[in-house]
């Protein structure tokens, strides 16, 4: 089937977050980065014990609060209002980063601008106005967590690939990404290259490859 005849619907931000949440095993300690990753907290089943960490000092973070039940003092690293799950705790900033740097996180879910076929990650921006996001704790998280999954749009707004043979943006960390979630597919970073784990319904392997600079392999 040619690409022009294919009919598929890319996942939205919530759909991408739900797809990530689906794969997180019970018992894992997980940091959620800024952007789409913060939505993962809303999709972890309440009966599954996943301990969510936010680097501003939360361990045991829950989903977004119901309307009119927000605690104005309880926010995540993206300054979004959140809740606490039973047994959750607050820690100071130094202790929070000790969790990160000590290798105590099973997983970190980060957003990204680019990922290379070898797992290199570029996910930070600068702004001359001083109001743009800076690299923050992403470097610590990318090398401190036991696994790094990246969730992002598959291509830029003007259609350029984000999954590349080699990143063209400054790197956050080298060879740190083990899995990539996009609005079109799930990819594993393997020693042999990028393996396609799943596709949105209606999208062919060939059409995905056409939107990806790096060479893909059928999973």
VEXDO-680199 format. One record per atom (N, C-alpha, C): residue number from 0; atom name; residue in one letter; x, y, z. Coordinates in steps of 0.02 Angstrom, whole numbers. Example, Ala and Ser with C-alpha at 12.3 -4.5 7.8 and 13.67 -1.06 7.14 Angstrom:
<pts>
PT|0|N|A|660|-284|390
PT|0|CA|A|615|-225|390
PT|0|C|A|660|-165|390
PT|1|N|S|642|-112|354
PT|1|CA|S|684|-53|357
PT|1|C|S|645|2|394
</pts>
This chain:
<pts>
PT|0|N|X|42|-59|0
PT|0|CA|X|0|0|0
PT|0|C|X|45|62|0
PT|1|N|X|31|108|-44
PT|1|CA|X|71|169|-46
PT|1|C|X|55|213|12
PT|2|N|X|103|257|29
PT|2|CA|X|93|301|87
PT|2|C|X|34|347|78
PT|3|N|X|21|369|13
PT|3|CA|X|-33|416|2
PT|3|C|X|-101|385|13
PT|4|N|X|-106|319|12
PT|4|CA|X|-170|286|22
PT|4|C|X|-182|264|94
PT|5|N|X|-132|271|135
PT|5|CA|X|-139|249|204
PT|5|C|X|-182|298|244
PT|6|N|X|-217|270|291
PT|6|CA|X|-259|310|335
PT|6|C|X|-242|293|407
PT|7|N|X|-216|342|444
PT|7|CA|X|-198|330|513
PT|7|C|X|-206|395|552
PT|8|N|X|-214|388|617
PT|8|CA|X|-222|446|661
PT|8|C|X|-166|447|712
PT|9|N|X|-123|497|710
PT|9|CA|X|-69|501|760
PT|9|C|X|-99|508|830
PT|10|N|X|-64|484|879
PT|10|CA|X|-85|493|948
PT|10|C|X|-78|566|970
PT|11|N|X|-124|588|1013
PT|11|CA|X|-117|653|1044
PT|11|C|X|-71|648|1105
PT|12|N|X|-62|703|1139
PT|12|CA|X|-17|704|1197
PT|12|C|X|-41|655|1251
PT|13|N|X|-106|654|1264
PT|13|CA|X|-132|608|1315
PT|13|C|X|-124|535|1293
PT|14|N|X|-134|522|1229
PT|14|CA|X|-126|454|1203
PT|14|C|X|-54|430|1208
PT|15|N|X|-7|475|1195
PT|15|CA|X|63|458|1201
PT|15|C|X|81|442|1273
PT|16|N|X|56|484|1319
PT|16|CA|X|69|473|1391
PT|16|C|X|39|407|1414
PT|17|N|X|-21|392|1391
PT|17|CA|X|-54|330|1411
PT|17|C|X|-16|270|1385
PT|18|N|X|13|276|1325
PT|18|CA|X|52|220|1297
PT|18|C|X|114|207|1338
PT|19|N|X|146|260|1363
PT|19|CA|X|204|252|1407
PT|19|C|X|183|219|1472
PT|20|N|X|129|245|1503
PT|20|CA|X|106|219|1567
PT|20|C|X|90|145|1563
PT|21|N|X|64|124|1506
PT|21|CA|X|46|53|1496
PT|21|C|X|105|7|1507
PT|22|N|X|166|31|1492
PT|22|CA|X|225|-13|1493
PT|22|C|X|265|-10|1558
PT|23|N|X|246|33|1605
PT|23|CA|X|284|39|1667
PT|23|C|X|263|-16|1716
PT|24|N|X|310|-60|1735
PT|24|CA|X|292|-115|1780
PT|24|C|X|279|-91|1851
PT|25|N|X|241|-130|1888
PT|25|CA|X|229|-116|1959
PT|25|C|X|295|-120|1996
PT|26|N|X|302|-77|2046
PT|26|CA|X|361|-78|2088
PT|26|C|X|417|-32|2066
PT|27|N|X|411|-3|2007
PT|27|CA|X|465|40|1983
PT|27|C|X|461|110|2014
PT|28|N|X|519|140|2025
PT|28|CA|X|525|210|2044
PT|28|C|X|541|250|1980
PT|29|N|X|498|299|1966
PT|29|CA|X|499|331|1900
PT|29|C|X|497|407|1906
PT|30|N|X|544|440|1872
PT|30|CA|X|543|513|1867
PT|30|C|X|508|532|1802
PT|31|N|X|467|584|1806
PT|31|CA|X|432|610|1747
PT|31|C|X|458|679|1731
PT|32|N|X|486|687|1671
PT|32|CA|X|514|750|1650
PT|32|C|X|461|801|1630
PT|33|N|X|484|859|1609
PT|33|CA|X|441|915|1590
PT|33|C|X|408|901|1522
PT|34|N|X|346|925|1514
PT|34|CA|X|310|918|1451
PT|34|C|X|264|858|1452
PT|35|N|X|261|822|1396
PT|35|CA|X|217|763|1390
PT|35|C|X|228|713|1446
PT|36|N|X|290|701|1469
PT|36|CA|X|299|651|1523
PT|36|C|X|258|665|1585
PT|37|N|X|244|728|1601
PT|37|CA|X|206|742|1662
PT|37|C|X|136|711|1658
PT|38|N|X|110|702|1597
PT|38|CA|X|43|674|1588
PT|38|C|X|40|600|1604
PT|39|N|X|98|567|1606
PT|39|CA|X|99|495|1621
PT|39|C|X|67|481|1689
PT|40|N|X|76|527|1737
PT|40|CA|X|48|517|1804
PT|40|C|X|-28|508|1803
PT|41|N|X|-61|538|1753
PT|41|CA|X|-134|534|1748
PT|41|C|X|-157|467|1721
PT|42|N|X|-111|425|1696
PT|42|CA|X|-131|364|1662
PT|42|C|X|-104|300|1694
PT|43|N|X|-66|307|1748
PT|43|CA|X|-45|247|1785
PT|43|C|X|-105|220|1823
PT|44|N|X|-125|158|1813
PT|44|CA|X|-183|131|1848
PT|44|C|X|-175|137|1924
PT|45|N|X|-226|160|1960
PT|45|CA|X|-219|170|2032
PT|45|C|X|-203|106|2070
PT|46|N|X|-221|48|2043
PT|46|CA|X|-207|-15|2077
PT|46|C|X|-135|-39|2065
PT|47|N|X|-99|-7|2019
PT|47|CA|X|-29|-26|2006
PT|47|C|X|17|18|2047
PT|48|N|X|59|-12|2087
PT|48|CA|X|104|27|2130
PT|48|C|X|166|48|2091
PT|49|N|X|163|109|2065
PT|49|CA|X|220|141|2032
PT|49|C|X|235|204|2072
PT|50|N|X|296|212|2096
PT|50|CA|X|314|268|2138
PT|50|C|X|344|323|2093
PT|51|N|X|307|378|2086
PT|51|CA|X|328|432|2041
PT|51|C|X|368|484|2079
PT|52|N|X|423|504|2049
PT|52|CA|X|469|552|2079
PT|52|C|X|470|617|2038
PT|53|N|X|472|673|2073
PT|53|CA|X|482|738|2041
PT|53|C|X|542|771|2073
PT|54|N|X|588|797|2032
PT|54|CA|X|653|819|2060
PT|54|C|X|648|879|2105
PT|55|N|X|590|912|2107
PT|55|CA|X|584|967|2156
PT|55|C|X|570|942|2226
PT|56|N|X|565|875|2235
PT|56|CA|X|562|848|2303
PT|56|C|X|501|808|2320
PT|57|N|X|472|772|2271
PT|57|CA|X|413|731|2285
PT|57|C|X|429|658|2269
PT|58|N|X|411|613|2313
PT|58|CA|X|417|541|2302
PT|58|C|X|349|511|2319
PT|59|N|X|317|483|2268
PT|59|CA|X|249|458|2278
PT|59|C|X|197|506|2249
PT|60|N|X|214|539|2195
PT|60|CA|X|169|587|2163
PT|60|C|X|111|552|2130
PT|61|N|X|53|584|2132
PT|61|CA|X|-7|557|2101
PT|61|C|X|-27|596|2040
PT|62|N|X|-87|584|2013
PT|62|CA|X|-110|619|1953
PT|62|C|X|-129|691|1968
PT|63|N|X|-149|727|1916
PT|63|CA|X|-173|796|1924
PT|63|C|X|-235|796|1968
PT|64|N|X|-245|847|2009
PT|64|CA|X|-304|849|2052
PT|64|C|X|-368|863|2014
PT|65|N|X|-424|845|2045
PT|65|CA|X|-489|861|2016
PT|65|C|X|-499|937|2019
PT|66|N|X|-540|964|1975
PT|66|CA|X|-553|1036|1976
PT|66|C|X|-578|1059|2045
PT|67|N|X|-552|1115|2067
PT|67|CA|X|-571|1147|2130
PT|67|C|X|-547|1108|2192
PT|68|N|X|-503|1058|2181
PT|68|CA|X|-474|1022|2238
PT|68|C|X|-398|1027|2236
PT|69|N|X|-372|1079|2204
PT|69|CA|X|-300|1088|2198
PT|69|C|X|-270|1112|2263
PT|70|N|X|-211|1088|2278
PT|70|CA|X|-170|1115|2332
PT|70|C|X|-119|1162|2300
PT|71|N|X|-124|1227|2311
PT|71|CA|X|-80|1275|2276
PT|71|C|X|-7|1266|2293
PT|72|N|X|9|1231|2347
PT|72|CA|X|78|1221|2367
PT|72|C|X|108|1155|2344
PT|73|N|X|68|1115|2311
PT|73|CA|X|91|1049|2289
PT|73|C|X|97|1049|2213
PT|74|N|X|159|1055|2189
PT|74|CA|X|172|1059|2117
PT|74|C|X|229|1012|2099
PT|75|N|X|232|995|2034
PT|75|CA|X|287|955|2010
PT|75|C|X|341|1000|1981
PT|76|N|X|392|971|1949
PT|76|CA|X|448|1010|1923
PT|76|C|X|427|1056|1866
PT|77|N|X|368|1044|1837
PT|77|CA|X|342|1088|1785
PT|77|C|X|296|1141|1812
PT|78|N|X|294|1148|1879
PT|78|CA|X|251|1195|1916
PT|78|C|X|177|1181|1902
PT|79|N|X|160|1118|1887
PT|79|CA|X|90|1098|1879
PT|79|C|X|64|1070|1945
PT|80|N|X|2|1082|1960
PT|80|CA|X|-29|1055|2021
PT|80|C|X|-35|979|2016
PT|81|N|X|-16|945|2069
PT|81|CA|X|-19|872|2071
PT|81|C|X|-49|849|2137
PT|82|N|X|-54|784|2145
PT|82|CA|X|-79|754|2207
PT|82|C|X|-25|707|2234
PT|83|N|X|-38|681|2294
PT|83|CA|X|7|631|2324
PT|83|C|X|-31|566|2332
PT|84|N|X|3|511|2319
PT|84|CA|X|-27|446|2331
PT|84|C|X|-14|427|2404
PT|85|N|X|-53|380|2429
PT|85|CA|X|-44|357|2498
PT|85|C|X|27|333|2508
PT|86|N|X|59|356|2562
PT|86|CA|X|128|338|2576
PT|86|C|X|180|383|2545
PT|87|N|X|159|433|2506
PT|87|CA|X|205|479|2474
PT|87|C|X|239|524|2525
PT|88|N|X|294|555|2503
PT|88|CA|X|331|598|2549
PT|88|C|X|362|657|2512
PT|89|N|X|381|707|2550
PT|89|CA|X|418|764|2525
PT|89|C|X|490|759|2548
PT|90|N|X|537|778|2505
PT|90|CA|X|607|779|2525
PT|90|C|X|637|845|2502
PT|91|N|X|694|863|2533
PT|91|CA|X|727|925|2512
PT|91|C|X|761|913|2444
PT|92|N|X|781|969|2412
PT|92|CA|X|808|965|2345
PT|92|C|X|871|922|2342
PT|93|N|X|915|929|2391
PT|93|CA|X|977|890|2392
PT|93|C|X|962|815|2396
PT|94|N|X|914|796|2438
PT|94|CA|X|896|725|2444
PT|94|C|X|864|700|2380
PT|95|N|X|824|743|2348
PT|95|CA|X|792|723|2286
PT|95|C|X|844|708|2232
PT|96|N|X|896|749|2227
PT|96|CA|X|947|736|2177
PT|96|C|X|994|680|2198
PT|97|N|X|997|665|2262
PT|97|CA|X|1034|606|2283
PT|97|C|X|999|543|2259
PT|98|N|X|933|545|2257
PT|98|CA|X|895|489|2229
PT|98|C|X|912|480|2155
PT|99|N|X|916|537|2119
PT|99|CA|X|932|535|2048
PT|99|C|X|1003|511|2036
PT|100|N|X|1050|543|2068
PT|100|CA|X|1121|530|2055
PT|100|C|X|1145|465|2085
PT|101|N|X|1108|440|2134
PT|101|CA|X|1128|377|2166
PT|101|C|X|1105|315|2129
PT|102|N|X|1071|324|2072
PT|102|CA|X|1049|266|2033
PT|102|C|X|989|231|2061
PT|103|N|X|947|267|2100
PT|103|CA|X|890|236|2133
PT|103|C|X|826|236|2090
PT|104|N|X|828|269|2033
PT|104|CA|X|770|272|1990
PT|104|C|X|773|215|1939
PT|105|N|X|719|176|1935
PT|105|CA|X|715|123|1884
PT|105|C|X|708|153|1815
PT|106|N|X|676|210|1811
PT|106|CA|X|659|239|1745
PT|106|C|X|652|314|1750
PT|107|N|X|674|348|1698
PT|107|CA|X|658|419|1689
PT|107|C|X|624|426|1621
PT|108|N|X|568|462|1620
PT|108|CA|X|533|476|1557
PT|108|C|X|545|549|1541
PT|109|N|X|579|562|1485
PT|109|CA|X|597|630|1466
PT|109|C|X|565|649|1399
PT|110|N|X|554|713|1389
PT|110|CA|X|537|738|1323
PT|110|C|X|601|746|1283
PT|111|N|X|594|759|1218
PT|111|CA|X|653|765|1177
PT|111|C|X|640|807|1115
PT|112|N|X|693|837|1089
PT|112|CA|X|691|870|1024
PT|112|C|X|719|823|970
PT|113|N|X|771|786|988
PT|113|CA|X|801|739|942
PT|113|C|X|828|678|980
PT|114|N|X|825|619|948
PT|114|CA|X|857|559|974
PT|114|C|X|894|527|915
PT|115|N|X|956|506|927
PT|115|CA|X|994|473|875
PT|115|C|X|986|397|879
PT|116|N|X|1004|363|826
PT|116|CA|X|994|291|823
PT|116|C|X|1036|253|875
PT|117|N|X|1087|285|902
PT|117|CA|X|1128|253|954
PT|117|C|X|1105|271|1025
PT|118|N|X|1049|309|1031
PT|118|CA|X|1023|327|1096
PT|118|C|X|1045|395|1122
PT|119|N|X|1083|433|1083
PT|119|CA|X|1100|502|1103
PT|119|C|X|1036|543|1109
PT|120|N|X|1035|588|1158
PT|120|CA|X|975|629|1171
PT|120|C|X|993|703|1170
PT|121|N|X|951|742|1135
PT|121|CA|X|954|815|1137
PT|121|C|X|885|840|1158
PT|122|N|X|880|870|1218
PT|122|CA|X|813|890|1241
PT|122|C|X|813|955|1279
PT|123|N|X|863|998|1268
PT|123|CA|X|863|1060|1306
PT|123|C|X|864|1120|1260
PT|124|N|X|839|1176|1286
PT|124|CA|X|835|1238|1248
PT|124|C|X|860|1296|1290
PT|125|N|X|881|1349|1255
PT|125|CA|X|901|1411|1289
PT|125|C|X|860|1468|1261
PT|126|N|X|856|1522|1299
PT|126|CA|X|820|1580|1277
PT|126|C|X|858|1643|1298
PT|127|N|X|870|1688|1251
PT|127|CA|X|905|1750|1267
PT|127|C|X|863|1796|1311
PT|128|N|X|797|1783|1313
PT|128|CA|X|753|1824|1355
PT|128|C|X|756|1804|1428
PT|129|N|X|785|1745|1442
PT|129|CA|X|790|1722|1511
PT|129|C|X|728|1686|1536
PT|130|N|X|676|1680|1494
PT|130|CA|X|615|1647|1516
PT|130|C|X|608|1577|1488
PT|131|N|X|653|1557|1442
PT|131|CA|X|648|1491|1413
PT|131|C|X|674|1437|1461
PT|132|N|X|654|1376|1449
PT|132|CA|X|678|1320|1490
PT|132|C|X|752|1310|1480
PT|133|N|X|787|1294|1532
PT|133|CA|X|857|1277|1528
PT|133|C|X|865|1202|1538
PT|134|N|X|926|1178|1537
PT|134|CA|X|936|1106|1539
PT|134|C|X|915|1075|1606
PT|135|N|X|917|1115|1660
PT|135|CA|X|891|1092|1724
PT|135|C|X|923|1027|1747
PT|136|N|X|882|981|1770
PT|136|CA|X|908|917|1796
PT|136|C|X|910|862|1745
PT|137|N|X|898|879|1681
PT|137|CA|X|894|826|1630
PT|137|C|X|959|787|1623
PT|138|N|X|1017|821|1628
PT|138|CA|X|1081|786|1623
PT|138|C|X|1088|734|1679
PT|139|N|X|1071|754|1740
PT|139|CA|X|1075|708|1797
PT|139|C|X|1029|649|1787
PT|140|N|X|968|663|1765
PT|140|CA|X|918|610|1755
PT|140|C|X|939|562|1699
PT|141|N|X|965|590|1645
PT|141|CA|X|982|549|1587
PT|141|C|X|1037|499|1602
PT|142|N|X|1083|516|1648
PT|142|CA|X|1138|470|1664
PT|142|C|X|1128|435|1730
PT|143|N|X|1081|460|1772
PT|143|CA|X|1072|431|1838
PT|143|C|X|1020|376|1841
PT|144|N|X|969|380|1798
PT|144|CA|X|916|329|1799
PT|144|C|X|941|265|1766
PT|145|N|X|914|209|1787
PT|145|CA|X|935|145|1758
PT|145|C|X|912|138|1686
PT|146|N|X|856|171|1668
PT|146|CA|X|830|171|1600
PT|146|C|X|804|240|1584
PT|147|N|X|808|259|1520
PT|147|CA|X|779|322|1497
PT|147|C|X|734|308|1438
PT|148|N|X|671|326|1444
PT|148|CA|X|624|324|1389
PT|148|C|X|609|396|1368
PT|149|N|X|606|408|1304
PT|149|CA|X|591|475|1278
PT|149|C|X|523|473|1244
PT|150|N|X|482|524|1257
PT|150|CA|X|417|530|1224
PT|150|C|X|415|598|1190
PT|151|N|X|399|598|1125
PT|151|CA|X|400|660|1085
PT|151|C|X|362|649|1020
PT|152|N|X|349|704|985
PT|152|CA|X|320|700|918
PT|152|C|X|371|668|871
PT|153|N|X|347|631|822
PT|153|CA|X|393|595|778
PT|153|C|X|430|642|731
PT|154|N|X|396|695|710
PT|154|CA|X|428|744|665
PT|154|C|X|415|815|692
PT|155|N|X|452|863|667
PT|155|CA|X|442|933|687
PT|155|C|X|379|961|655
PT|156|N|X|361|1022|673
PT|156|CA|X|301|1052|645
PT|156|C|X|305|1061|570
PT|157|N|X|366|1068|544
PT|157|CA|X|374|1074|471
PT|157|C|X|393|1008|438
PT|158|N|X|383|953|475
PT|158|CA|X|390|887|444
PT|158|C|X|459|857|443
PT|159|N|X|508|888|477
PT|159|CA|X|576|859|479
PT|159|C|X|581|804|531
PT|160|N|X|618|752|518
PT|160|CA|X|625|697|566
PT|160|C|X|658|720|631
PT|161|N|X|636|692|686
PT|161|CA|X|668|702|751
PT|161|C|X|712|642|771
PT|162|N|X|700|586|738
PT|162|CA|X|740|525|752
PT|162|C|X|791|519|697
PT|163|N|X|854|530|715
PT|163|CA|X|907|542|666
PT|163|C|X|963|491|670
PT|164|N|X|1004|491|619
PT|164|CA|X|1066|451|622
PT|164|C|X|1113|481|674
PT|165|N|X|1113|548|677
PT|165|CA|X|1155|583|724
PT|165|C|X|1122|648|743
PT|166|N|X|1118|665|807
PT|166|CA|X|1086|727|829
PT|166|C|X|1124|787|803
PT|167|N|X|1087|838|783
PT|167|CA|X|1118|901|762
PT|167|C|X|1114|955|816
PT|168|N|X|1075|943|868
PT|168|CA|X|1072|989|925
PT|168|C|X|1123|968|977
PT|169|N|X|1141|1014|1023
PT|169|CA|X|1186|995|1078
PT|169|C|X|1156|938|1119
PT|170|N|X|1198|891|1138
PT|170|CA|X|1173|832|1174
PT|170|C|X|1161|846|1247
PT|171|N|X|1107|818|1273
PT|171|CA|X|1095|815|1344
PT|171|C|X|1138|761|1375
PT|172|N|X|1138|702|1342
PT|172|CA|X|1179|646|1363
PT|172|C|X|1188|599|1304
PT|173|N|X|1243|561|1305
PT|173|CA|X|1258|516|1251
PT|173|C|X|1236|445|1268
PT|174|N|X|1207|410|1219
PT|174|CA|X|1190|339|1224
PT|174|C|X|1150|322|1287
PT|175|N|X|1102|364|1303
PT|175|CA|X|1065|354|1365
PT|175|C|X|994|327|1354
PT|176|N|X|966|335|1294
PT|176|CA|X|897|318|1281
PT|176|C|X|891|244|1263
PT|177|N|X|844|210|1294
PT|177|CA|X|832|139|1279
PT|177|C|X|767|128|1240
PT|178|N|X|720|175|1245
PT|178|CA|X|656|167|1209
PT|178|C|X|630|236|1191
PT|179|N|X|598|240|1132
PT|179|CA|X|569|302|1108
PT|179|C|X|495|291|1095
PT|180|N|X|454|336|1122
PT|180|CA|X|381|337|1109
PT|180|C|X|365|400|1070
PT|181|N|X|331|392|1014
PT|181|CA|X|309|451|976
PT|181|C|X|234|445|963
PT|182|N|X|208|495|929
PT|182|CA|X|137|494|911
PT|182|C|X|122|444|855
PT|183|N|X|175|412|829
PT|183|CA|X|166|363|775
PT|183|C|X|188|293|792
PT|184|N|X|237|286|839
PT|184|CA|X|267|220|849
PT|184|C|X|302|216|915
PT|185|N|X|321|154|932
PT|185|CA|X|365|140|989
PT|185|C|X|427|105|960
PT|186|N|X|486|130|979
PT|186|CA|X|549|104|953
PT|186|C|X|595|86|1010
PT|187|N|X|629|30|1004
PT|187|CA|X|681|10|1051
PT|187|C|X|750|27|1021
PT|188|N|X|793|55|1063
PT|188|CA|X|862|67|1043
PT|188|C|X|902|5|1060
PT|189|N|X|928|-29|1009
PT|189|CA|X|965|-91|1019
PT|189|C|X|1035|-85|989
PT|190|N|X|1081|-129|1007
PT|190|CA|X|1148|-127|977
PT|190|C|X|1147|-133|901
PT|191|N|X|1095|-163|874
PT|191|CA|X|1089|-172|802
PT|191|C|X|1052|-115|768
PT|192|N|X|1027|-67|807
PT|192|CA|X|989|-11|779
PT|192|C|X|921|-4|811
PT|193|N|X|878|35|779
PT|193|CA|X|812|50|806
PT|193|C|X|761|-3|783
PT|194|N|X|731|-37|831
PT|194|CA|X|682|-89|816
PT|194|C|X|612|-63|829
PT|195|N|X|568|-74|781
PT|195|CA|X|499|-51|787
PT|195|C|X|460|-100|830
PT|196|N|X|435|-75|887
PT|196|CA|X|396|-116|934
PT|196|C|X|322|-113|917
PT|197|N|X|299|-54|896
PT|197|CA|X|228|-46|882
PT|197|C|X|216|15|838
PT|198|N|X|160|13|800
PT|198|CA|X|140|68|757
PT|198|C|X|68|86|771
PT|199|N|X|49|149|759
PT|199|CA|X|-22|167|765
PT|199|C|X|-60|130|710
PT|200|N|X|-122|112|722
PT|200|CA|X|-161|75|672
PT|200|C|X|-164|112|606
PT|201|N|X|-153|75|552
PT|201|CA|X|-157|103|485
PT|201|C|X|-92|129|457
PT|202|N|X|-40|134|499
PT|202|CA|X|25|159|475
PT|202|C|X|70|100|459
PT|203|N|X|100|100|400
PT|203|CA|X|145|46|380
PT|203|C|X|216|60|402
PT|204|N|X|255|7|403
PT|204|CA|X|327|13|418
PT|204|C|X|360|61|368
PT|205|N|X|343|55|305
PT|205|CA|X|373|97|253
PT|205|C|X|357|171|263
PT|206|N|X|295|185|283
PT|206|CA|X|275|255|295
PT|206|C|X|311|283|356
PT|207|N|X|322|241|407
PT|207|CA|X|359|264|465
PT|207|C|X|432|278|446
PT|208|N|X|462|234|406
PT|208|CA|X|531|244|385
PT|208|C|X|538|309|346
PT|209|N|X|488|326|306
PT|209|CA|X|490|388|267
PT|209|C|X|492|450|311
PT|210|N|X|469|444|373
PT|210|CA|X|468|499|420
PT|210|C|X|526|496|470
PT|211|N|X|572|451|459
PT|211|CA|X|627|438|505
PT|211|C|X|693|438|467
PT|212|N|X|740|479|490
PT|212|CA|X|806|480|455
PT|212|C|X|845|416|470
PT|213|N|X|845|395|534
PT|213|CA|X|882|335|553
PT|213|C|X|850|273|521
PT|214|N|X|890|224|506
PT|214|CA|X|865|162|477
PT|214|C|X|830|121|529
PT|215|N|X|769|98|514
PT|215|CA|X|728|59|560
PT|215|C|X|732|-16|544
PT|216|N|X|718|-55|595
PT|216|CA|X|715|-127|586
PT|216|C|X|647|-152|610
PT|217|N|X|621|-200|578
PT|217|CA|X|557|-229|598
PT|217|C|X|568|-266|664
PT|218|N|X|522|-252|713
PT|218|CA|X|529|-284|778
PT|218|C|X|506|-357|777
</pts>
